[in-house]
């Protein structure tokens, strides 16, 4: 008879095969997706759009594209619009994260957080609880410099803002803040000028201060009212669904119906037409890296002074301090043959302008006194001849007696005049 030890040693290997083994816990889908290695965008002078519709005659459902800088001055950007990805579903609240240089967005159907890579890869970071806060209605999104993602609805009386931190880690956290007033804008962007978020709804510009958790709202002056013929009457609040920002300190908004892009001067609540982009008002949204220049050249018109002597006449070359402030692909250069239009009239004199030289001459109507007015300067420094404009102020400074030679009114702030 065989011993028990021999019996056990013979059958033990077969017995162990059927013992239950402990399996490792599965990795959550969001963590799996977050671990996917793909290519970031880099902080480039580009405005990214997401929208539904047709691009180059090819139908896509949820398109992500960008304005490139190599031909950024075409009257319409459609010919220079580069395809990045087709999501296959609606996304909104698109925003550029300055921490990792990826785009992020919220999926409309389930409020999942998405990471968008430059090669078109979409990484689903999962449900972070936005549906319980907003329902399926998140449309606004923008990052601050610390990588906090501020998202909210497009108004509808909902004051809540969800602040998503740690999106770059793939394990984000959400904090809800509730300012005292709702923001009706359909998209917003971070301003490098003052650290606030801005968006437009109809003829109202909204601002949100994340430090004080306060909201401002004021009337928006459209200085390009001649564009009302193409749908930009600033009365339909739902059309400004894309917002962008750049390192020039300005916020830009795009009208999804007309495609017109406006630069917002948030200090004085003015909208200035810049250029036309794509027009498609379905799930229309925008994003940009606010540390990069805008993707198109802009005229930068600086304020001017005219020193006027007791003779009542003075002049200044108002274009010499104005530049076409362009991206690295387009070197800056001075404006030539700029057109001058007065938006407010001088109170105590009249002007004449020499377009060939850029010299503006002021003639006082009586005793020389301080005067100021606003003007628009437009130039055609673009490859395709498209006119772009900017706005500035001119101030008349009465000349004073020279304190050294005691001659009659010979200088203003160190500049000599006759």
C-alpha positions, 0 to 999 in steps of 0.5 A: 500500500502506498503511503499518504505522502506519495499519494499527495505528491502525485495528485497535488499538481493537478489539484492546484490547477483548479484552485481559484487565483486572485486576478488584478483589479481592472483599470478604470476606462478613464485611467486607461484612456488617460495613459494613451500617449499621443501628440499635443498641439503646441502653443501655436498662433491658431484658432481652433473651431468645432462645429457640425456641418460641411467643410470643403463639401465633405460632410462630417459630424463634429469637425475640429479644425484650425486656422493656419497662418500661411494664408491667414489673410484670405477674405474667407478662411475656408480655403485655409482650414485644415482638418484635424478630426471627426469626432462622430458626435457633438462636442462643446466647451472646447478649450486649450490647456496651457499645462499640457498643450492639448485641447479638451472638450465636453461630449454633448450626449453624456457630459464626458470629459474629452482630451483631443490630440493633434493627430485627431486621437480622442481620449475619453476621460470619463464621467466627472459628474457634470451631468448632475450639475448642468444636465446635458447643456455644457457649452462654454469652456476655457482654461486659466494659466494654472490649468483650471478648466472653467465650464458652464451652460450658455445661461438659461438662468443657471449661475453655476460654474464648474472648475475642473482641475487636474485634467492633464493628470487624467484624474480631474476633480470638480469644484462648483462655484456660484457667482451672484449672476448668470452669464448668458454668453455661449462661449467665453475665453480667458483674457491675458490683460486682466485675468477675467473670462469674457463672452458675448450674448447679443449686444451684451458683453459678459465678464467673470472674475474668478478671484472675486467670483463676480460677474459684469455685464454691459452694452457692447458697442459695434464700431462696424455697424455696416456689417449688419447686412450679413447678419451681425446686428448683435441682437441674436444672442445665440450666434456668438458661440466661439471665443478665443484669446491671444497674447495681445491681451484681446478676446475674440468672438466669432459669429457662427451665422456670418463667420465674422470674427471680432476683437473685443476691447474689454476695457471699453466694451467695443467690438471691432471686425477683424476677418471672416471665418467659417459660418456654421452655427451648429454646435459652434465653438472655439479654442486657442492658446492664449500665450500665442499671437492671433493667427492673422495680422492686425493693425496696431494703431497707437494714440497720437498727440499733435502739438499746436502752437499759438498760430492755431496749426499743428500736425503729426504723422499719425502712422509712424507709431502704428504697425501691422503686428503679425505672427512670426510668419509675417514680420511687422512693418509700418502701415502705408497709405492708411485711410483715416476716418474720424469717429468723433469730431474734434471739439475745437478745430478741424483736420485734414489728412494726407493719405500719401504721407500719413500727416494729419493737420489740425487747425484750431477754430479759435484759441488753442486748447486741449482737444481729443477725438477718436479715429479709425485707421485702415490699411491694406498691408496684406498679401491679398489686399484685404483691408484691416483696421484699428482705432485710436485717439488723438489729443491736441496739446497746446504748446507752451513757452520754452523755459530756457530761451523764453521763446513763444510756445515752441515745444510739447513734451520735449518735441519741437514745433514751429 
